[in-house]
Each structure stands twice: as C-alpha cells, then as structure tokens.
Amino acid sequence: MINRLLKSVVLGVLFASSFEAMAQTAVLVNLNGVDEEKKYVVEENGKIFFSDNKMFIEQMASNAPVSFDLSAIAKVRFQPASNVGVESIFSDGGELFLYPNPATDQIFLANVSEKTAVSIFSIDGALVKKAVCSQKNGISVADLSNGFYLVKVGNQTFKLEKK
C-alpha cells in the first residue's frame, strides 16, 4: 500500500512538474538511515519509472538507470535544475505556504503576489481545478472529494488533504 502511494505521489509530482518550461529536473533522494541527500539530474530525454518494488532514475548522461528499493527510500524531492523561465511569485520575499491543511471549504496562499495561477491535481495526476488566487481571496475546495491532492503554484507543489 505504501509503495503504491509513493508511486502515485511521485508520478503526480512528475506530471505536475511537466508543465514547467525547463529542460532538466533534479531528483533528490534520501535513503533510510542515511543523512546525505543524493542528487540525480534527469534531462529532457531521461525518465523516472517503477518496476516491481523499485524506482529507477534514468539520466541521459548515464547508460544504466540508478535503482532504489521503495522500502529503502525515506524521501524524494523534485526541483528545477535551472531557474530559466521561472517567475517570482512572492509578494514580500517570505516563503510561500498553503493553509489550512487539511482543508474543508477553502484554501489560502500566504506570501503570494496578486493574481497567481493555481492548479490542483488529483493524486493520479489529473487536473481537477484551475484558479487564480491572491493573498486576500482563497480558492474553494468544497466541490472536491475527500482525499489527497497536489496544488501547483509557480514552480512549487504542495500536498493538500481535503476533508
């Protein structure tokens, strides 16, 4: 069950990040019991995929993909390998965050500029809602089913629980 959830989250984040105009994505992997985070750059023709209970990262520069047992992974993060084409969405230099989480009726974004585009994806990567938001106006999530969603704002993705 956890392996399936991890696969869904990773695929959802990858799907959501595919809307960014960038040629590379860095995949940061933390393994259980290891403090060091390993970085892998997946170029335009590279890919991340799952087979059995393993995650594979295929880098364009490498012949063989790197593989990890899903049970050995503590955390996986994704970040753009370059900031080309990424616009600033912060209104005062503070960190962007989404609240309340879990949410029932509305979500709000703190430290966001006026008229910021927000996309909400189901955990399987399907776009379920697009909205424009500001610090003063929230986004209604009352029409969404209970469960987990990915909220994409600029180059950041947040996990949202709808109750």
C-alpha positions, 0 to 999 in steps of 0.5 A, spaced: 500 500 500 505 504 501 509 503 495 503 504 491 502 511 494 509 513 493 508 511 486 502 515 485 505 521 489 511 521 485 508 520 478 503 526 480 509 530 482 512 528 475 506 530 471 505 536 475 512 538 474 511 537 466 508 543 465 514 547 467 518 550 461 525 547 463 529 542 460 532 538 466 529 536 473 533 534 479 531 528 483 533 528 490 533 522 494 534 520 501 535 513 503 533 510 510 538 511 515 542 515 511 543 523 512 546 525 505 541 527 500 543 524 493 542 528 487 540 525 480 539 530 474 534 527 469 534 531 462 529 532 457 530 525 454 531 521 461 525 518 465 523 516 472 519 509 472 517 503 477 518 496 476 516 491 481 518 494 488 523 499 485 524 506 482 529 507 477 532 514 475 534 514 468 539 520 466 541 521 459 548 522 461 548 515 464 547 508 460 544 504 466 538 507 470 540 508 478 535 503 482 532 504 489 528 499 493 521 503 495 522 500 502 529 503 502 527 510 500 525 515 506 524 521 501 524 524 494 524 531 492 523 534 485 526 541 483 528 545 477 535 544 475 535 551 472 531 557 474 530 559 466 523 561 465 521 561 472 517 567 475 517 570 482 511 569 485 512 572 492 509 578 494 514 580 500 520 575 499 517 570 505 516 563 503 510 561 500 505 556 504 498 553 503 493 553 509 489 550 512 491 543 511 487 539 511 482 543 508 474 543 508 471 549 504 477 553 502 484 554 501 489 560 502 496 562 499 500 566 504 506 570 501 503 570 494 503 576 489 496 578 486 493 574 481 497 567 481 495 561 477 493 555 481 492 548 479 490 542 483 491 535 481 488 529 483 493 524 486 493 520 479 495 526 476 489 529 473 487 536 473 481 537 477 481 545 478 484 551 475 484 558 479 487 564 480 488 566 487 491 572 491 493 573 498 486 576 500 481 571 496 482 563 497 480 558 492 474 553 494 475 546 495 468 544 497 466 541 490 472 536 491 472 529 494 475 527 500 482 525 499 489 527 497 491 532 492 497 536 489 496 544 488 501 547 483 503 554 484 509 557 480 514 552 480 512 549 487 507 543 489 504 542 495 500 536 498 493 538 500 488 533 504 481 535 503 476 533 508 
